[in-house]
Amino acid sequence: MAIRKYRGVMPQISQSSFIDPSAIVIGNVIIDEEVFVLPNVVIRGDVNSIRIGAQSNIQDGSVLHVNSDSVLAPGGSPLIVGAQVTVGHKVLLHGCSIGDHCLIGMGSIVMDRVVIDRDVILAAGSLVTPGKHLESGFLYAGSPARQVRPLKDGEAAYIDYSYTHYNTLKSHHRDSLAESDEN
């Protein structure tokens, strides 16, 4: 795995997390316990900070970046991913804040200064435009994303299934890599 210091700041990664060897993590990044970062993910904390909460997973080909301090964005925008969050394949997260216990569908784009409360599902392929606020307990979909309806019981339970499933996969991937290294 490529873990790179940027301007003297080294990513901080919990020992219980697993970063796929093809992923890259750069600079001011904190990865909490039991996080799973899958193949070809880019997590670039070069012009602001990134934090990924416990038991979250960032799936294949996703890009996580931040917004720098500028005239249009005083102070910039860090990226915060809460605990127990599933970030689907090929998601772009840019300078936004995602609450705990969310599912961000495959191919979605979440832009600067967006705030997603806890317990939200964002459908695959959605675009959340800058500065939007997605309220807790709802399904959002579309481009631009809009509130579709309250989450159903089965959908809320699926958020639990998703992050626990990927936590199990994390262990299997770590073990498989160790076996490959032994051969």
C-alpha positions in Angstrom: 0.0 0.0 0.0 1.2 3.5 -0.7 1.1 5.6 2.5 2.7 8.9 1.8 3.8 11.9 3.9 2.8 15.3 2.5 4.6 18.4 3.7 5.7 16.6 6.8 2.3 15.1 7.7 2.0 11.3 7.7 -1.4 9.6 7.6 -2.5 8.1 10.9 -4.0 4.6 10.3 -5.3 2.3 13.1 -3.6 -1.0 13.3 -7.0 -2.8 13.1 -7.8 -1.2 9.7 -6.9 -2.7 6.3 -5.8 -0.7 3.3 -5.5 -2.6 0.1 -2.0 -2.5 -1.4 -3.2 -0.8 -4.5 -4.8 2.1 -2.6 -3.0 5.4 -1.9 -3.3 7.5 1.3 -1.6 10.9 1.4 -1.0 13.5 4.0 -3.4 14.7 6.7 -5.6 11.6 7.0 -6.8 9.9 10.1 -8.3 6.4 9.6 -10.0 5.0 12.7 -10.4 1.4 13.9 -11.7 -1.4 11.7 -11.8 0.6 8.4 -11.6 -1.3 5.1 -10.1 0.6 2.1 -10.5 -1.5 -1.0 -8.4 -1.6 -4.3 -7.6 1.5 -6.2 -8.9 4.0 -3.7 -7.3 7.5 -3.5 -7.5 9.3 -0.2 -5.6 12.6 -0.6 -5.4 14.9 2.4 -3.0 17.4 0.9 -4.7 20.8 1.3 -7.1 20.0 4.2 -7.8 17.1 6.5 -9.6 13.8 6.0 -11.0 11.6 8.8 -12.7 8.2 8.3 -14.7 6.8 11.2 -14.6 3.4 12.8 -16.0 0.4 10.9 -16.5 2.3 7.7 -15.5 1.0 4.2 -14.4 2.8 1.1 -14.9 0.7 -1.9 -13.0 0.1 -5.1 -12.0 3.1 -7.2 -13.4 5.8 -4.9 -11.7 9.2 -4.6 -11.7 11.2 -1.4 -10.3 14.7 -1.5 -10.7 18.1 0.2 -11.1 21.8 -0.6 -8.3 24.3 0.1 -8.6 27.7 1.7 -9.6 30.2 -1.0 -11.7 33.3 -1.7 -14.6 31.1 -2.6 -14.1 28.7 0.4 -12.6 30.5 3.4 -10.9 27.9 5.5 -11.5 25.3 2.9 -13.5 22.1 3.5 -12.2 19.1 5.2 -13.7 15.6 4.5 -15.3 13.7 7.4 -16.7 10.2 7.0 -18.5 9.0 10.1 -18.5 5.6 11.7 -20.2 2.6 10.1 -20.5 4.2 6.7 -20.4 2.3 3.4 -19.0 4.2 0.5 -19.8 2.3 -2.7 -17.7 1.6 -5.7 -16.4 4.7 -7.7 -17.7 7.3 -5.3 -16.3 10.8 -5.3 -16.4 12.6 -1.9 -15.0 16.1 -2.0 -14.8 18.4 1.1 -18.0 17.1 2.6 -19.3 15.7 5.9 -21.0 12.3 6.1 -22.7 11.3 9.4 -22.5 7.9 11.1 -24.4 4.9 9.8 -24.9 6.0 6.1 -24.8 4.2 2.8 -23.4 6.2 -0.2 -24.4 4.4 -3.4 -22.1 3.4 -6.2 -20.9 6.2 -8.6 -22.3 9.0 -6.4 -20.7 12.4 -6.2 -20.9 14.4 -3.0 -19.5 17.9 -3.3 -18.0 20.7 -1.1 -19.6 21.7 2.1 -22.4 19.1 1.8 -23.6 17.8 5.2 -25.2 14.4 5.3 -26.8 13.5 8.6 -26.6 10.1 10.2 -28.9 7.3 8.9 -29.1 8.3 5.3 -29.0 6.3 2.1 -27.9 8.0 -1.1 -28.9 6.0 -4.1 -26.3 4.9 -6.7 -25.4 7.6 -9.3 -26.6 10.5 -7.3 -25.1 14.0 -7.4 -25.2 16.1 -4.2 -24.4 19.7 -5.2 -22.3 22.0 -3.0 -23.7 23.2 0.3 -26.7 20.9 0.4 -28.0 19.3 3.7 -29.4 15.8 3.6 -31.6 15.1 6.7 -31.4 11.9 8.8 -33.8 9.0 8.1 -34.3 9.5 4.4 -33.5 8.0 1.0 -32.1 10.5 -1.5 -31.6 9.9 -5.2 -31.0 11.7 -8.5 -28.9 14.3 -10.2 -29.2 16.7 -8.4 -30.1 14.5 -5.4 -33.5 15.0 -3.9 -35.3 13.6 -0.9 -37.4 10.6 -2.1 -39.0 9.2 1.1 -38.3 8.1 4.6 -36.2 5.0 5.0 -38.1 1.8 5.3 -37.2 -0.6 8.2 -35.4 -3.0 5.8 -33.3 -0.2 4.3 -32.2 1.0 7.7 -31.3 -2.6 8.6 -29.4 -2.9 5.3 -27.0 -0.1 6.4 -26.1 -2.4 9.4 -25.7 -5.4 7.1 -23.5 -3.5 4.7 -20.9 -2.2 7.1 -20.7 -5.5 9.1 -20.4 -7.5 5.8 -17.5 -5.4 4.7 -15.9 -5.7 8.1 -15.9 -9.4 7.7 -14.6 -9.1 4.1 -11.8 -6.9 5.5 -10.6 -9.8 7.7 -10.7 -12.2 4.7 -8.7 -9.8 2.5 -6.1 -9.3 5.2 -5.7 -13.1 5.6 -5.5 -13.7 1.9 -2.8 -11.1 1.5 -0.8 -12.6 4.3 -1.1 -16.1 2.6 0.1 -14.6 -0.7 3.1 -13.0 1.0 4.0 -16.4 2.5 4.1 -18.1 -0.9 
